[in-house]
Amino acid sequence: MKIFLNVPFKDKNIVKKLGAMWSPGNKKWYVENVDNLESFLLWIPAHLKNPHVRQH
């Protein structure tokens, strides 16, 4: 499953080093088929961490 991340420009090198990939078409960083998402929790959108949070 592909999960798009909310990564500010200043954090791009961090997520890249952790294994995230850049999607040129979506202009977003993402992770796919990662066993442990704990390293990416800071950048995972709230509506994916808690499905009861409404997305704006």
SVG drawing of the C-alpha trace seen along z (x, -y; Angstrom):
<svg xmlns="http://www.w3.org/2000/svg" viewBox="-15 -24 35 30">
<polyline fill="none" stroke="black" stroke-width="0.4" points="0.0,0.0 1.3,-3.4 1.1,-6.1 1.7,-9.7 3.4,-11.8 3.2,-15.5 6.9,-16.4 8.0,-20.0 11.0,-20.8 13.3,-21.1 12.6,-17.4 13.1,-15.9 16.6,-14.6 15.4,-12.9 12.5,-11.0 14.7,-10.1 17.3,-8.6 14.6,-6.7 13.5,-5.1 10.7,-7.3 10.4,-7.9 9.5,-11.0 6.5,-10.9 7.1,-13.5 3.5,-13.3 2.0,-13.9 4.9,-16.1 4.8,-14.3 7.0,-11.9 5.6,-8.4 6.3,-5.0 5.2,-1.7 5.2,1.8 7.0,0.6 6.9,3.1 7.3,0.4 5.7,-3.0 6.9,-4.3 9.8,-6.2 7.3,-8.1 4.6,-8.9 5.6,-12.6 4.7,-12.9 1.7,-10.6 -1.5,-12.6 -3.8,-12.7 -6.7,-11.2 -4.6,-8.0 -3.4,-7.8 -6.9,-8.3 -9.8,-7.6 -12.2,-9.7 -10.3,-12.9 -12.0,-14.7 -9.8,-15.8 -10.2,-19.4"/>
</svg>
